[in-house]
Amino acid sequence: MLSRTADHLYWMSRYTERAENTARMLDVNYQTSLLPQSAEVAQHGWQGLLSISELLPSYRKTHEQIVPQQVMEFMVKDEDNPSSILSCLRAARENARAVRGALTTEAWETQNTTWLEVNRMLRAGDFERDPGQFFEWVKFRSHLSRGVTLGTMLQDEAFYFSRLGTFLERADNTARLVDVKFHAMNSEFFGQGASDQEYDFYHWSAILRSVSAFEVYRKVYRDVIKPERVAELLILRADMPRSLHASLAEVVANLAKVANDQSAETQRRAGKLLADLQYARVDEILATGLHAYLTQFLDRVNELGWRISQDFLVPTH
């Protein structure tokens, strides 16, 4: 397969997944912001959201203060922000258009319709009217894109590069979400009163819902929501679809399918990262420091992305 074709398919999937994850993070922050809380805590939440996506510096260039509505608009429809939902959906569609011949008609039409529809919705003010409904729509279109790819495309290299992009992006985003949300809960803004424990429940529930894991948590643990179990579910559980473990397992499997003469070291590093997740224990991770663990994980995922570009793709991103 031409590296340029592989590159477009890989980035088409990464941008689609990134749009979905941005919608998930915005949705959890939006829902959490509706709970009773101090202005300081609310401010901290929105600042954390920008930090997750490494967007704080670019936001500060055009906005003096962190205002919830401005943060949402910046992350949803700002065309100058390459990580906004609008920018991600445009990039996904452009990458799909460049390799139209490698996609099934259904896969192309799903990407194209998503792009046309998001423009219509933003012009019509659907986002301002009901942000939660808009975020659900973005998630649905991403699910649809993945489902159509899985249900209609030949499982060849085009398919594997598409899946590789999806799961590498998912691993990155889940790690960022867990890191910033745990960091927020350990900050000086939170005490240990009864109202804080109540807030804890809603906070952790919102985080679980942001990765579609609330019902899964109830099924697996049948217990009150505890931070260490949230961490275990989202990092180490192989049967949780958006966990780091499940995402890396997909990355390793799809790398094996597209392996070439120069990708042995990339496969080794991906396999080692997966093995670390397979044999880790959550109490050990928390004892040594969750933030340090996730920071190192993100560094390793970013290095994997760079290596995949070098081994298979057009290394221009």
C-alpha positions as CSV (number, residue, x, y, z in Angstrom):
1,M,0.0,0.0,0.0
2,L,1.2,3.5,-0.8
3,S,2.4,5.3,2.4
4,R,0.4,8.4,1.4
5,T,-2.8,6.3,1.3
6,A,-2.0,4.7,4.6
7,D,-1.3,8.2,6.0
8,H,-4.7,9.6,5.0
9,L,-6.6,6.6,6.3
10,Y,-4.7,6.7,9.6
11,W,-5.3,10.4,10.1
12,M,-9.0,10.2,9.0
13,S,-9.6,7.8,11.9
14,R,-7.5,9.8,14.4
15,Y,-9.4,13.0,13.6
16,T,-12.8,11.3,13.8
17,E,-11.9,9.8,17.2
18,R,-10.4,13.1,18.4
19,A,-13.7,14.9,17.6
20,E,-15.6,12.3,19.6
21,N,-13.3,12.5,22.5
22,T,-13.4,16.3,22.6
23,A,-17.2,16.0,22.6
24,R,-17.0,13.5,25.5
25,M,-14.8,15.8,27.5
26,L,-16.8,18.9,26.8
27,D,-20.0,17.0,27.7
28,V,-18.7,15.8,31.1
29,N,-17.5,19.3,31.9
30,Y,-20.8,20.9,30.8
31,Q,-22.8,18.4,32.9
32,T,-20.6,18.8,35.9
33,S,-20.8,22.6,35.7
34,L,-24.6,22.3,36.2
35,L,-24.0,20.9,39.7
36,P,-23.8,23.2,42.7
37,Q,-20.2,24.2,43.1
38,S,-18.0,27.3,43.8
39,A,-16.9,29.6,41.0
40,E,-13.4,28.6,41.8
41,V,-14.0,24.9,41.3
42,A,-15.9,25.5,38.1
43,Q,-13.1,27.7,36.8
44,H,-10.6,24.9,37.7
45,G,-12.7,22.4,35.7
46,W,-12.7,24.5,32.5
47,Q,-9.0,25.3,32.8
48,G,-8.3,21.6,33.3
49,L,-10.2,20.8,30.1
50,L,-8.0,23.2,28.1
51,S,-4.9,21.6,29.7
52,I,-6.0,18.1,28.8
53,S,-5.9,19.1,25.1
54,E,-2.8,21.3,25.4
55,L,-4.9,24.3,24.3
56,L,-4.4,26.7,27.2
57,P,-1.7,28.8,25.5
58,S,-3.6,29.2,22.2
59,Y,-6.9,30.0,24.1
60,R,-5.1,32.7,26.1
61,K,-4.0,34.4,22.9
62,T,-7.5,35.3,22.0
63,H,-9.3,35.3,25.4
64,E,-8.4,37.1,28.6
65,Q,-10.5,35.0,31.0
66,I,-11.7,31.4,31.2
67,V,-15.4,31.7,30.5
68,P,-17.3,28.4,30.1
69,Q,-19.2,29.6,27.0
70,Q,-16.0,30.9,25.4
71,V,-14.2,27.6,26.1
72,M,-17.0,25.6,24.6
73,E,-17.1,27.7,21.5
74,F,-13.3,27.6,21.2
75,M,-13.3,23.8,21.4
76,V,-16.4,23.2,19.2
77,K,-16.4,25.7,16.3
78,D,-13.2,27.8,16.3
79,E,-11.7,27.2,12.8
80,D,-8.3,28.6,14.0
81,N,-8.1,25.9,16.7
82,P,-6.9,22.7,14.9
83,S,-8.3,20.5,17.7
84,S,-11.8,22.0,17.7
85,I,-14.6,19.6,16.8
86,L,-15.2,21.5,13.6
87,S,-11.5,21.4,12.6
88,C,-11.3,17.7,13.4
89,L,-14.3,16.8,11.3
90,R,-13.0,18.9,8.4
91,A,-9.6,17.2,8.6
92,A,-11.2,13.7,8.8
93,R,-13.4,14.5,5.7
94,E,-10.4,15.9,3.7
95,N,-8.3,12.9,4.5
96,A,-11.2,10.6,3.4
97,R,-11.7,12.6,0.2
98,A,-8.0,12.2,-0.6
99,V,-8.3,8.4,-0.6
100,R,-11.9,8.1,-1.8
101,G,-11.0,5.1,-3.9
102,A,-9.7,3.1,-0.8
103,L,-13.0,3.6,1.0
104,T,-16.4,2.0,0.4
105,T,-19.2,4.3,-0.8
106,E,-20.8,4.0,2.7
107,A,-17.6,4.9,4.5
108,W,-17.1,8.0,2.4
109,E,-20.7,9.1,2.5
110,T,-20.7,8.8,6.3
111,Q,-17.6,11.1,6.6
112,N,-19.0,13.6,4.0
113,T,-22.5,13.7,5.5
114,T,-21.0,14.3,9.0
115,W,-19.1,17.3,7.7
116,L,-22.1,18.8,5.8
117,E,-24.4,18.2,8.7
118,V,-22.1,19.8,11.4
119,N,-21.9,22.9,9.3
120,R,-25.7,23.1,9.0
121,M,-26.2,22.5,12.7
122,L,-23.7,25.2,13.8
123,R,-25.2,27.7,11.4
124,A,-28.7,26.9,12.7
125,G,-27.6,27.5,16.3
126,D,-28.2,23.8,17.4
127,F,-25.1,23.8,19.6
128,E,-26.1,26.9,21.6
129,R,-29.7,25.7,22.0
130,D,-28.7,22.3,23.5
131,P,-24.9,21.6,23.9
132,G,-25.6,18.2,25.4
133,Q,-27.6,17.1,22.4
134,F,-24.9,18.4,20.0
135,F,-22.2,16.4,21.8
136,E,-24.4,13.3,21.7
137,W,-24.7,13.8,17.9
138,V,-20.9,14.1,17.5
139,K,-20.4,10.8,19.4
140,F,-23.1,9.1,17.4
141,R,-21.5,10.1,14.1
142,S,-18.1,8.8,15.2
143,H,-19.7,5.5,16.3
144,L,-21.5,5.3,12.9
145,S,-18.2,6.0,11.1
146,R,-16.5,3.1,12.9
147,G,-19.4,0.8,12.5
148,V,-19.7,1.4,8.8
149,T,-15.9,0.9,8.4
150,L,-16.1,-2.4,10.3
151,G,-19.3,-3.5,8.5
152,T,-18.4,-2.6,4.9
153,M,-14.6,-2.5,4.3
154,L,-12.4,-5.3,3.2
155,Q,-10.2,-6.2,6.1
156,D,-7.0,-5.4,4.3
157,E,-4.2,-2.9,5.0
158,A,-6.5,0.1,4.5
159,F,-8.8,-1.2,7.2
160,Y,-5.9,-1.9,9.6
161,F,-4.3,1.6,9.2
162,S,-7.7,3.1,9.9
163,R,-8.1,1.0,13.1
164,L,-4.6,1.9,14.2
165,G,-5.4,5.6,14.0
166,T,-8.6,5.1,16.0
167,F,-7.0,3.2,18.9
168,L,-3.8,5.2,19.3
169,E,-5.9,8.4,19.5
170,R,-8.2,6.7,22.0
171,A,-5.4,5.6,24.3
172,D,-4.0,9.2,24.2
173,N,-7.3,10.8,25.0
174,T,-8.4,8.4,27.8
175,A,-5.0,8.9,29.5
176,R,-5.4,12.6,29.4
177,L,-8.9,12.5,30.7
178,V,-8.0,10.3,33.7
179,D,-4.9,12.3,34.5
180,V,-6.6,15.7,34.6
181,K,-9.7,14.6,36.4
182,F,-7.8,12.8,39.1
183,H,-5.5,15.8,39.4
184,A,-8.6,18.0,39.9
185,M,-9.9,15.8,42.6
186,N,-6.6,16.0,44.5
187,S,-6.3,19.7,44.2
188,E,-6.6,22.2,47.1
189,F,-10.2,23.1,46.0
190,F,-11.7,20.0,47.5
191,G,-12.2,19.3,51.2
192,Q,-13.6,16.2,52.8
193,G,-17.0,17.4,54.1
194,A,-20.3,15.5,53.5
195,S,-21.1,17.8,50.6
196,D,-17.7,17.1,49.1
197,Q,-18.4,13.4,49.3
198,E,-21.7,14.0,47.5
199,Y,-19.8,16.0,44.9
200,D,-17.3,13.2,44.6
201,F,-20.1,10.8,43.6
202,Y,-21.3,13.1,40.8
203,H,-17.8,13.9,39.7
204,W,-16.8,10.3,39.3
205,S,-20.1,9.4,37.8
206,A,-19.6,12.2,35.2
207,I,-16.1,10.9,34.4
208,L,-17.5,7.3,33.9
209,R,-20.3,8.6,31.7
210,S,-17.8,10.6,29.6
211,V,-16.3,7.3,28.5
212,S,-19.6,5.4,28.4
213,A,-18.4,3.4,31.5
214,F,-21.0,4.1,34.2
215,E,-23.1,1.0,33.5
216,V,-20.0,-1.0,33.0
217,Y,-18.7,0.1,36.4
218,R,-21.9,-1.0,38.1
219,K,-21.8,-4.3,36.4
220,V,-18.1,-5.0,37.2
221,Y,-17.9,-3.7,40.8
222,R,-21.5,-3.6,42.1
223,D,-20.3,-1.0,44.7
224,V,-20.1,2.7,45.4
225,I,-17.9,4.6,43.0
226,K,-14.3,4.6,44.4
227,P,-11.5,6.5,42.7
228,E,-9.1,3.6,42.7
229,R,-11.7,1.4,41.0
230,V,-12.4,4.1,38.4
231,A,-8.6,4.2,37.7
232,E,-8.5,0.4,37.4
233,L,-11.4,0.3,35.0
234,L,-10.1,3.0,32.7
235,I,-6.5,1.9,32.8
236,L,-6.1,-1.8,33.3
237,R,-9.4,-3.6,32.4
238,A,-8.9,-5.4,29.1
239,D,-12.7,-5.8,28.7
240,M,-13.5,-2.1,29.0
241,P,-13.6,-0.8,25.4
242,R,-12.1,2.7,26.1
243,S,-9.5,1.6,28.6
244,L,-5.8,2.0,28.0
245,H,-5.3,-1.8,28.1
246,A,-8.0,-2.4,25.5
247,S,-6.8,0.4,23.2
248,L,-3.2,-0.8,23.3
249,A,-4.2,-4.4,22.6
250,E,-5.9,-3.1,19.4
251,V,-2.8,-1.0,18.5
252,V,-0.5,-4.1,18.9
253,A,-2.9,-6.4,16.9
254,N,-3.2,-3.9,14.0
255,L,0.5,-3.2,14.0
256,A,1.2,-6.9,13.5
257,K,-1.1,-6.9,10.5
258,V,0.7,-4.2,8.7
259,A,4.3,-5.0,9.9
260,N,7.1,-4.3,7.4
261,D,10.9,-4.7,7.3
262,Q,11.6,-1.6,9.5
263,S,8.7,-1.8,12.0
264,A,10.2,-4.4,14.4
265,E,11.3,-1.9,17.0
266,T,7.9,-0.1,16.9
267,Q,6.1,-3.4,17.4
268,R,8.5,-4.3,20.3
269,R,7.8,-0.9,22.1
270,A,4.0,-1.3,21.6
271,G,4.2,-4.8,22.9
272,K,6.2,-3.8,25.9
273,L,3.7,-1.0,26.7
274,L,0.8,-3.5,26.4
275,A,2.7,-6.0,28.7
276,D,3.2,-3.2,31.3
277,L,-0.6,-2.7,31.3
278,Q,-1.4,-6.4,31.4
279,Y,0.8,-7.0,34.5
280,A,0.3,-3.8,36.4
281,R,-1.8,-3.5,39.5
282,V,-3.7,-0.3,40.4
283,D,-2.4,-0.2,44.0
284,E,1.2,-0.1,42.7
285,I,0.3,2.6,40.1
286,L,-1.4,4.8,42.8
287,A,1.5,4.2,45.3
288,T,4.1,5.4,42.8
289,G,1.9,8.3,41.6
290,L,-0.9,8.3,39.0
291,H,0.1,11.5,37.4
292,A,3.7,10.4,36.8
293,Y,2.5,7.0,35.5
294,L,0.1,8.6,33.0
295,T,2.6,11.3,31.9
296,Q,5.1,8.5,31.1
297,F,2.3,6.6,29.3
298,L,1.5,9.6,27.1
299,D,5.1,10.1,26.3
300,R,5.3,6.5,25.2
301,V,2.1,6.7,23.1
302,N,3.3,9.9,21.4
303,E,6.6,8.1,20.6
304,L,4.7,5.2,19.1
305,G,2.8,7.7,17.0
306,W,6.0,9.2,15.8
307,R,7.5,5.7,15.0
308,I,4.4,4.6,13.1
309,S,4.7,7.8,11.0
310,Q,8.4,7.0,10.3
311,D,7.8,3.3,9.5
312,F,4.7,3.5,7.4
313,L,3.3,6.9,6.7
314,V,4.3,10.3,5.2
315,P,6.1,11.8,8.2
316,T,4.8,15.4,7.8
317,H,2.3,15.7,10.7
